[in-house]
Amino acid sequence: MISVICPIYNEEKYIVKCIESIINQDYPKNDLEVIFVDGMSTDETRELISGYVFRCPYIRVIDNPQRIVPVAMNVGIKASTGEVVIRLDAHAEIPHNYFSELVRNLESLKADNVGGVCRTLPANDTDTCVAIANVLSSSFGMGNSYFRIGAKDVMLVDTVPFGCFRREIFNRIGYFDEDLIRNQDDEFNGRIVKNGGKIYLLPQLVINYYARDTIGKVYRMFNQYGLFKPLVNRKLGSPATLRQFFPLLFVLGLMCGPVLLLARLLFTGIMKQMANYLLAAYFSVVVCYFFLAGIFALKDTRKLKCFLVQIVVYFIVHFGYGWGYLCGLCRLFAGRSFHATANR
């Protein structure tokens, strides 16, 4: 018996494709329950799901008035009965063998969590949406996040999207941390690894994932990822990966520019000469960054507008995450609360 938990809030654009991909699964429906945990949607999401509940008795909806993803996951897990729990996202469209492959590999690999690779698709065919999807699939944009950029072989990783777990793991290490409006998956997976567990990425299992449809939404998403990452590190006791620090260093480097310009104006003699050298190095690094962004953008598109937007989105993603990380560090040191409403 498997239980699929899917947190939702105002997903009318994506929910039908998600449900259809669930219905088309080759997993026995008698051994399946699907629980949509709704953050009190105000669009047509609830009505669209209701149309399926009548003919698919294994699908049901429960409420999540707090509208926070980790709360939704915990509510769904506690309301479920399956021996295996699978997290799903409403933006995801899964292959027909998704559930059966996850369960098979969870057993054969003796894993604590398994997941597939995200094929990031544009929300629509505009140049902006295509550019966003390209960035979220790029090694320049995402670093060595293998579930985003792909992998050749089954491999041990620090995290996977939309994990598949045995129920007993929640009794062993606890549920999702409800302090984390973002990055709750990273923290939970970090706890798995910290307790001696193993997480495997399955490259043969490809999930179609629809990216956010505006640059503003992408910025907010990555800004919140960065904001909550220091809190995740504090809870785990150490950083899970090194790649999380590069956007922070990027933002700190950008902040050096105005300081160097001010030093060049205020100082004279050898100090001014040093400031000139450092400014030259600073601008060289900035030019190199945008040059590399252009090279990677050219790999994905030859359309001028899409090319230019993609360069902007690279910057937005890196700056948004890095600035969020810096703000998160400041909150930690100042003892300020991280509790705030985050847009999904």
C-alpha positions in Angstrom: 0.0 0.0 0.0 1.4 3.4 -0.9 0.2 6.9 0.1 0.8 9.8 -2.2 0.7 13.2 -0.5 0.4 16.4 -2.6 0.3 19.8 -1.0 -1.7 22.2 -3.2 -2.8 25.9 -3.3 -4.3 27.6 -6.3 -3.1 25.0 -8.9 -5.8 25.2 -11.5 -3.3 25.6 -14.3 -1.5 22.4 -13.5 -3.7 20.1 -11.4 -5.5 18.3 -14.2 -2.2 17.2 -15.9 -1.0 16.0 -12.5 -4.1 14.0 -11.7 -4.2 12.4 -15.2 -0.6 11.3 -14.8 -1.6 9.7 -11.5 -4.6 7.9 -13.0 -2.4 6.5 -15.7 0.0 4.8 -13.3 0.6 1.1 -13.7 0.5 0.7 -9.9 -2.5 -1.3 -8.6 -5.2 1.2 -7.7 -6.4 -1.1 -4.8 -3.0 -0.5 -3.2 -3.0 3.3 -3.7 -4.3 6.3 -1.9 -3.8 9.9 -3.1 -4.3 12.8 -0.7 -4.3 16.4 -1.9 -3.7 18.7 1.1 -5.3 22.0 0.1 -4.2 25.3 1.6 -7.8 26.6 1.1 -7.5 27.4 -2.6 -9.4 30.4 -3.9 -9.4 29.4 -7.6 -10.9 26.3 -9.4 -8.4 23.8 -8.0 -10.8 22.2 -5.5 -13.6 21.9 -8.1 -11.3 20.3 -10.6 -10.2 17.7 -8.1 -13.8 17.0 -7.1 -14.6 15.9 -10.6 -12.1 13.1 -10.2 -12.9 12.1 -6.6 -16.3 10.7 -7.7 -14.8 8.2 -10.2 -11.5 7.6 -8.4 -12.2 6.5 -4.8 -8.5 6.4 -4.0 -8.3 10.2 -4.4 -9.4 12.5 -1.6 -8.8 16.1 -0.4 -8.2 17.4 3.1 -7.7 20.9 4.4 -4.5 22.8 5.4 -5.7 26.2 6.8 -2.1 27.1 7.6 -1.1 27.1 3.9 2.4 25.9 4.8 4.0 23.0 2.8 5.6 21.1 5.7 2.3 21.3 7.7 0.5 19.9 4.6 3.0 17.1 4.4 2.6 16.2 8.1 -1.2 16.4 8.0 -1.2 14.2 4.9 1.2 11.6 6.3 -0.7 11.3 9.6 -4.0 10.9 7.7 -2.6 8.3 5.4 -2.3 4.5 5.8 0.3 3.3 3.3 3.5 1.5 4.1 5.3 3.7 1.6 4.8 7.5 1.5 5.5 9.4 -1.8 5.5 13.2 -1.9 4.2 14.8 -5.1 3.9 18.3 -6.4 1.0 19.7 -8.4 3.4 21.2 -10.9 4.7 17.7 -11.7 3.6 15.3 -14.5 4.9 11.8 -13.8 5.6 8.8 -16.1 3.2 5.9 -16.0 5.7 3.7 -14.1 6.6 6.3 -11.5 5.1 4.8 -8.4 6.1 1.2 -9.2 9.7 2.2 -10.0 10.1 4.2 -6.8 8.8 1.3 -4.7 10.9 -1.2 -6.5 14.1 0.8 -6.1 13.3 1.7 -2.5 13.4 -2.0 -1.8 16.2 -3.2 -4.1 18.6 -0.4 -3.1 17.7 -0.7 0.6 17.3 3.1 0.5 15.7 5.5 2.9 14.6 7.8 0.1 14.6 7.6 -3.7 13.5 10.1 -6.4 13.7 10.9 -10.1 15.1 13.6 -12.2 13.2 16.8 -13.0 12.8 17.7 -16.7 11.9 21.4 -16.2 9.4 22.6 -18.8 8.2 26.2 -19.5 4.8 27.1 -18.1 3.9 28.4 -21.6 5.7 29.1 -24.9 6.7 32.7 -24.2 10.3 33.6 -24.4 10.4 34.5 -20.7 9.0 31.1 -19.7 11.3 29.2 -22.0 14.3 31.2 -20.6 13.2 30.4 -17.0 13.0 26.6 -17.8 16.4 26.7 -19.5 18.0 28.3 -16.4 16.5 25.8 -14.0 17.9 23.0 -16.1 21.4 24.5 -16.6 24.6 23.6 -14.7 25.5 27.2 -14.8 22.2 28.1 -13.2 21.9 25.2 -10.7 25.5 24.0 -10.2 25.8 20.2 -9.5 22.1 19.8 -8.4 21.8 16.5 -10.3 18.1 16.1 -10.0 17.8 19.4 -12.0 20.6 18.9 -14.5 20.4 15.2 -14.9 22.7 12.2 -14.3 23.8 9.1 -16.2 23.7 6.5 -13.5 21.9 5.7 -10.2 23.8 7.7 -7.6 23.9 8.6 -3.9 22.9 12.2 -3.4 22.1 14.7 -0.7 18.5 15.4 -1.8 15.9 14.4 -4.4 12.6 16.0 -5.5 9.3 14.6 -4.2 10.8 11.8 -2.2 9.6 8.2 -1.6 10.0 7.0 2.0 9.1 4.0 4.1 6.6 5.1 6.8 8.8 3.9 9.6 11.3 6.7 8.8 8.9 9.2 10.3 8.8 7.3 13.5 12.6 7.1 13.5 13.7 10.7 12.7 10.5 12.7 13.0 8.2 14.5 10.5 8.9 17.5 8.3 10.0 20.6 10.2 7.2 23.1 10.3 9.5 26.1 11.0 10.7 25.7 7.4 8.3 27.4 4.9 11.0 26.6 2.3 13.7 24.0 2.2 11.8 21.5 4.3 12.9 18.7 1.9 16.6 19.7 2.3 16.3 19.6 6.0 14.5 16.3 6.1 16.9 14.7 3.7 19.8 16.1 5.7 18.3 14.4 8.8 18.1 11.1 6.8 21.8 11.3 5.9 22.8 12.5 9.4 21.2 9.4 10.8 23.1 7.1 8.5 20.4 6.8 5.8 20.9 6.7 2.0 19.2 8.8 -0.7 19.4 7.7 -4.3 18.7 9.6 -7.5 17.1 7.5 -10.3 18.0 9.1 -13.7 15.8 6.7 -15.6 12.7 8.2 -13.9 12.0 11.6 -15.5 9.4 13.9 -14.0 8.0 16.7 -16.2 8.0 19.8 -13.9 6.4 23.1 -15.0 8.5 26.1 -13.9 7.1 29.4 -12.5 5.7 31.6 -15.2 7.2 35.0 -14.3 10.7 36.3 -13.3 9.2 37.8 -10.2 7.9 34.4 -9.0 11.3 32.8 -9.7 13.1 35.6 -7.7 10.8 35.1 -4.7 11.2 31.3 -4.8 15.0 31.4 -4.9 15.2 34.3 -2.4 13.1 32.2 0.0 15.3 29.1 -0.7 18.3 31.2 0.3 16.6 32.8 3.3 15.8 29.5 5.0 19.0 27.7 4.1 21.0 29.1 7.2 18.2 27.9 9.4 18.4 24.5 7.8 22.2 24.4 8.4 21.7 25.4 12.1 19.1 22.7 12.6 21.3 20.1 10.9 24.5 21.3 12.7 26.4 21.7 9.4 25.9 22.6 5.7 24.8 19.7 3.5 26.6 21.0 0.4 29.2 23.5 -0.7 27.2 24.8 -3.7 24.8 26.7 -1.5 27.7 29.2 -0.6 28.4 30.3 -4.2 25.4 32.6 -4.6 26.3 34.2 -1.2 29.8 34.8 -2.3 28.5 36.2 -5.6 26.3 38.8 -3.7 29.1 39.7 -1.3 31.4 40.1 -4.3 28.9 42.5 -6.0 28.7 44.5 -2.8 32.5 45.1 -3.0 32.0 47.3 -6.1 30.5 50.4 -4.4 33.0 50.0 -1.6 36.0 50.0 -4.0 34.6 53.0 -5.9 34.2 54.9 -2.6 37.8 53.9 -1.7 39.1 55.2 -5.0 37.4 58.6 -4.4 38.6 58.9 -0.8 42.1 57.6 -0.9 45.2 58.9 -2.6 48.6 57.5 -3.4 49.3 53.8 -3.0 45.8 53.1 -1.5 44.1 54.7 -4.5 46.3 52.6 -6.8 45.4 49.4 -4.9 41.7 50.4 -5.2 42.2 50.8 -9.0 43.7 47.3 -9.3 40.9 45.8 -7.2 38.3 47.6 -9.2 39.8 46.3 -12.4 39.7 42.8 -11.0 36.1 43.4 -9.8 34.8 44.5 -13.3 36.8 41.6 -14.9 34.9 39.1 -12.8 31.5 40.7 -13.5 32.2 40.7 -17.2 33.4 37.1 -17.0 30.1 36.1 -15.2 27.9 37.7 -17.9 30.1 36.2 -20.6 29.7 32.7 -19.2 25.9 33.3 -18.8 25.8 34.3 -22.5 27.8 31.1 -23.5 25.4 28.9 -21.6 22.3 30.8 -22.9 23.6 30.3 -26.5 23.6 26.5 -25.9 19.8 26.7 -25.3 18.5 29.3 -27.7 19.3 31.4 -30.8 16.3 33.7 -30.3 17.6 37.1 -29.3 14.9 37.9 -26.7 15.1 34.5 -25.1 18.9 34.8 -25.0 18.8 38.2 -23.3 16.0 37.1 -20.8 17.9 33.9 -19.9 21.0 36.0 -19.0 18.8 38.1 -16.8 17.2 35.1 -15.2 20.7 33.6 -14.4 21.4 36.8 -12.5 18.0 36.9 -10.8 18.4 33.3 -9.6 21.9 33.7 -8.2 21.4 37.1 -6.7 18.0 36.2 -5.3 19.4 33.1 -3.5 22.5 34.8 -2.4 20.7 37.9 -1.0 18.2 35.6 0.7 21.0 33.6 2.3 22.7 36.8 3.6 19.3 38.0 5.0 18.9 34.6 6.6 22.3 34.8 8.3 21.4 38.3 9.6 18.2 36.9 11.0 20.0 34.1 12.7 22.6 36.4 14.3 19.9 38.9 15.3 17.7 36.2 16.8 14.8 37.2 14.6 12.0 34.8 13.7 11.8 33.2 10.3 8.0 32.8 10.5 6.4 34.7 7.6 4.0 33.7 4.9 5.8 32.5 1.8 4.1 32.4 -1.6 4.2 29.0 -3.1 
